[in-house]
């Protein structure tokens, strides 16, 4: 049974009509199937899908990113990688089912695969905690990322979570430090790491695994520091203002690519990834292979510097004065002329104060 969003009511009616037309059993018994009408209705569905999905606002894209039928990490892992070997446990507390992790092959190359998994039905969603990781989940990822780094195996992560689990048990076991340590581990790797945001990339729960050399987003996925509902509750004390919050937060793939927060967008099939999962899985696989090849021949230090430079340059051209001659490592920074002048005055204020006193005294002597 298909699930439809609020703005897909016309699509739902048309697809129900197609299903009825395909059935040979009418009200008067067995009848002939009208193939021409089915074809015309299907064309109308495609036109409606194109019209609707080419004009989605930020809140509607958020709804698509959370769609019940949207392919999850487990699906992509099975479709993209071969010889996947699941590894469990953080060696401290237990295993977190909300994250799938292990080693596998892509294009005959070994990679570490990490996937935040929300689950497919009610039972699996409860087991997976709706994709909200606990501290033991992040510690499991840290353990495996360090293992991959030791053996020089690239890291691929699939991001799909509303955020880290906020329960009291998670806080007691060190949720904040686990997230911070995971970010630090991602940033310190000397192997390429690639993150693909396949649905909802929410809060520190997503950033903990998305601090990567390359951050890729599916066209209808979102990536933000907080959910639109949470933002609306904080700013306006009104969760119903989620649309205004979503627009202000710039959480869509196009907005984030423009801001250089992410590196690439993978287009989705018409109507979203859930309408043709095999196609989107193939496109993601091609993107991963292409990005891994771009790091071939780079040394450990060059891979590390690439990641460091990427994050240090975020925001340099918006809100800050951008250097016209940023070095290849992205670490140099050119101050504006006004800032340089003010800094110079501040450093030499006593000298200029003394010169001002001397000039004032000289003028008084000349007058009298």
C-alpha positions in Angstrom: 0.0 0.0 0.0 1.4 3.4 -1.1 1.6 6.3 1.2 0.8 9.8 0.0 1.7 13.3 1.3 -0.8 16.1 1.8 0.2 17.8 -1.4 -0.1 14.5 -3.4 -3.9 14.2 -3.2 -4.4 14.6 -7.0 -1.7 12.0 -7.6 -3.4 9.6 -5.3 -6.7 10.0 -7.1 -5.2 9.5 -10.5 -3.2 6.4 -9.5 -6.3 4.9 -8.0 -8.0 5.5 -11.3 -5.1 3.7 -13.1 -5.4 0.7 -10.7 -9.1 0.5 -11.4 -8.6 0.7 -15.1 -6.0 -2.1 -15.0 -8.5 -4.4 -13.3 -10.5 -6.5 -15.8 -13.3 -7.0 -13.3 -15.8 -4.1 -13.5 -19.2 -3.6 -12.0 -20.7 -5.6 -14.8 -18.3 -8.5 -14.6 -15.2 -9.1 -16.8 -14.6 -6.3 -19.2 -11.9 -5.2 -21.7 -9.0 -3.1 -20.3 -8.8 0.3 -21.9 -5.1 0.6 -22.5 -5.3 4.0 -24.2 -7.0 5.5 -21.2 -4.4 4.0 -18.9 -1.6 5.5 -21.0 -3.2 8.9 -21.0 -3.9 8.8 -17.3 -0.3 7.8 -16.6 0.9 10.7 -18.7 -1.3 13.0 -16.7 0.3 11.5 -13.5 3.8 12.2 -14.7 2.8 15.8 -15.6 1.3 16.4 -12.2 4.4 14.9 -10.5 6.7 17.1 -12.5 4.6 20.2 -11.8 4.4 19.5 -8.0 8.0 18.3 -7.4 9.5 21.2 -9.4 7.9 23.7 -7.1 8.3 22.2 -3.7 8.9 24.5 -0.8 11.3 23.7 2.1 8.6 22.2 4.3 7.3 20.0 1.6 10.9 18.7 0.9 11.1 18.0 4.6 8.0 15.9 4.3 9.4 14.0 1.3 12.7 13.4 3.2 10.6 11.8 6.0 8.4 9.8 3.6 7.5 6.3 5.0 8.3 4.6 1.7 11.7 6.3 1.2 14.6 3.8 0.8 16.6 3.4 4.1 20.2 2.8 4.7 19.8 -1.0 4.9 18.3 -1.0 1.4 21.2 0.9 -0.1 23.8 -1.2 1.7 22.3 -4.4 0.2 22.0 -2.8 -3.3 25.4 -1.0 -3.5 27.9 -3.2 -1.6 28.9 -6.8 -1.9 30.2 -9.2 0.8 29.0 -6.9 3.6 30.1 -8.1 7.0 28.1 -6.7 9.9 30.1 -5.7 13.0 28.4 -5.0 16.4 29.1 -3.5 19.8 31.1 -0.6 21.2 33.1 -2.8 23.6 31.9 -0.7 26.6 28.1 -1.0 26.9 26.3 -2.8 24.1 25.2 -2.7 20.5 23.0 0.1 19.1 20.5 -1.2 16.5 19.9 2.3 15.1 23.2 2.1 13.2 24.4 -0.6 10.8 28.1 -0.8 10.5 30.6 -3.2 8.8 33.0 -3.8 6.0 32.1 -4.5 2.4 33.2 -4.1 -1.2 32.3 -1.5 -3.9 34.0 -1.7 -7.3 36.2 -4.5 -5.8 37.5 -2.1 -3.1 37.2 -2.5 0.6 35.2 0.2 2.4 33.8 0.7 5.9 30.0 1.2 5.7 28.0 3.0 8.4 24.3 3.5 8.0 21.8 5.2 10.3 18.7 3.0 10.0 15.1 4.1 10.8 13.4 0.8 10.1 10.8 -0.3 7.6 7.7 -1.0 9.7 6.5 -0.3 13.2 8.4 -3.2 14.9 11.7 -2.5 13.1 11.3 1.2 13.8 11.0 0.5 17.5 13.9 -1.8 17.4 16.0 0.8 15.5 14.8 3.6 17.8 13.6 5.5 14.7 17.2 6.1 13.6 18.1 8.0 16.8 21.5 6.8 17.9 22.6 6.3 21.5 26.2 6.8 22.9 27.0 3.2 22.3 26.1 3.7 18.6 28.6 6.5 18.2 31.3 4.6 20.1 30.7 1.6 17.8 31.3 3.9 14.8 34.4 5.5 16.4 35.8 2.0 17.1 35.3 0.9 13.4 36.5 4.2 11.9 39.8 3.9 13.8 40.1 0.3 12.6 39.5 1.4 9.0 42.0 4.2 9.4 44.6 1.8 10.7 44.2 -0.4 7.6 43.7 2.6 5.2 40.1 1.6 4.2 37.8 4.5 3.1 34.7 5.2 5.1 31.2 5.6 3.6 28.3 6.7 5.8 24.6 7.0 5.1 22.9 9.7 7.1 19.2 9.5 8.0 18.2 10.6 11.5 16.0 13.2 13.2 18.8 13.6 15.7 20.6 11.8 18.5 18.4 10.1 21.1 17.7 12.6 23.9 16.6 10.1 26.6 17.9 10.2 30.2 19.8 6.9 29.7 21.7 8.2 26.8 22.6 11.4 28.7 23.8 9.3 31.6 26.0 7.3 29.4 27.6 10.4 27.9 25.7 11.3 24.7 27.3 14.7 24.3 30.9 13.5 24.6 30.1 10.5 22.3 29.0 12.9 19.6 31.9 15.2 20.1 34.4 12.3 20.0 32.7 11.0 16.8 33.1 14.4 15.1 36.8 14.5 16.2 37.3 11.0 14.9 35.8 11.8 11.5 37.9 15.0 11.2 41.1 13.2 12.2 40.9 10.3 9.7 43.7 9.9 7.2 41.5 8.0 4.7 38.8 9.5 2.5 35.3 9.6 4.2 32.2 10.2 2.2 28.7 10.9 3.7 25.5 10.6 1.8 22.4 12.2 3.3 19.6 10.0 2.1 16.7 11.4 4.1 16.7 13.5 7.2 20.1 14.8 8.5 19.2 16.3 11.8 21.3 18.0 14.5 24.5 16.7 16.0 23.2 13.2 15.4 23.9 13.7 11.7 27.0 15.9 12.0 28.7 13.3 14.2 29.1 11.1 11.1 28.9 13.7 8.3 32.1 15.6 9.1 33.6 14.2 5.8 35.8 15.0 2.8 32.7 14.8 0.7 29.1 15.4 1.8 26.5 14.4 -0.8 22.8 14.9 -0.5 19.9 13.4 -2.4 17.7 16.0 -4.1 14.8 15.8 -1.6 16.8 15.2 1.6 17.4 17.8 4.3 20.3 18.7 6.5 19.9 21.1 9.5 21.0 21.8 13.1 17.4 21.3 14.3 14.1 20.2 13.0 11.8 22.9 11.5 9.2 22.1 14.2 11.8 22.5 17.0 13.1 25.8 15.4 9.5 27.2 15.2 8.9 26.2 18.9 12.0 28.0 20.0 11.7 31.2 17.9 7.9 31.7 17.8 6.6 29.2 20.4 4.4 27.9 17.7 5.2 24.6 16.0 2.6 25.4 13.3 5.1 27.9 11.8 7.3 25.0 10.5 7.1 26.4 6.9 8.6 29.8 7.9 11.3 28.0 10.0 12.2 25.6 7.1 12.5 28.5 4.7 14.7 30.5 7.1 17.0 27.5 8.0 18.1 26.9 4.4 18.0 23.1 4.9 17.4 21.9 1.4 20.1 20.4 -0.9 20.1 23.4 -3.3 20.5 25.9 -0.5 23.3 24.0 1.2 25.1 23.5 -2.1 24.9 27.3 -2.7 26.3 27.9 0.7 29.1 25.3 0.1 28.0 23.2 3.1 27.7 20.2 0.9 29.6 19.1 -2.2 27.2 17.4 -4.5 23.5 16.7 -5.2 22.2 13.4 -6.5 19.0 14.0 -8.5 16.0 11.8 -7.6 13.5 10.1 -9.9 10.3 12.0 -10.6 8.2 12.0 -7.5 11.0 11.1 -5.1 13.5 8.3 -4.4 10.7 6.0 -3.2 9.2 5.8 -6.7 12.2 4.2 -8.2 14.6 3.0 -5.5 16.8 0.9 -7.9 17.6 3.9 -10.0 18.6 6.1 -7.0 20.7 3.3 -5.6 22.6 3.0 -8.9 23.2 6.8 -9.0 24.5 6.8 -5.4 26.9 3.9 -6.2 28.2 5.8 -9.3 28.7 8.9 -7.1 30.6 7.0 -4.4 32.9 5.4 -7.0 33.6 8.7 -8.7 34.4 10.5 -5.4 36.6 7.6 -4.2 38.6 7.8 -7.4 39.2 11.5 -6.9 41.2 10.7 -3.8 43.4 8.0 -5.4 47.1 9.0 -5.3 46.7 11.4 -2.4 48.8 10.8 0.7 47.4 10.6 4.2 48.4 14.2 4.9 46.7 15.4 1.7 43.5 13.6 2.5 43.5 15.1 6.1 44.3 18.6 4.8 41.6 18.4 2.2 39.0 17.7 4.9 40.4 20.4 7.2 40.5 23.0 4.4 36.9 22.2 3.4 35.5 22.9 6.8 37.7 26.0 7.5 36.5 27.6 4.3 32.8 27.3 5.0 31.4 30.7 5.5 34.5 32.6 4.3 32.6 34.2 1.4 29.4 35.0 3.4 29.6 37.1 6.5 33.4 37.3 6.5 35.9 39.1 4.2 37.0 36.5 1.7 40.7 36.2 0.9 41.5 36.8 -2.8 44.6 34.5 -2.5 43.5 31.6 -0.3 46.3 29.1 -0.2 45.9 25.6 -1.5 45.4 24.5 2.1 42.7 27.1 2.7 44.3 28.2 5.9 45.5 31.7 4.9 43.1 34.6 5.5 43.3 38.1 4.3 41.9 40.8 6.5 40.1 43.9 5.1 42.0 47.2 4.9 39.9 48.8 7.6 40.5 45.8 9.9 44.2 46.0 9.3 44.2 49.8 10.0 42.3 49.3 13.3 44.6 46.5 14.4 47.7 48.6 13.6 46.3 51.6 15.6 45.5 49.3 18.5 49.0 47.8 18.6 50.7 51.2 18.4 48.3 53.3 20.4 50.9 54.6 22.9 53.2 55.7 20.2 50.4 57.7 18.4 49.3 59.1 21.8 52.8 60.4 22.4 53.1 61.9 18.9 49.7 63.6 19.5 50.9 65.2 22.7 54.1 66.4 21.1 52.2 68.0 18.2 49.7 69.6 20.6 52.6 71.1 22.7 54.3 72.4 19.5 51.1 74.1 18.4 50.7 75.8 21.8 54.3 77.1 21.8 53.8 78.6 18.3 50.6 80.3 19.4 52.1 81.9 22.5 
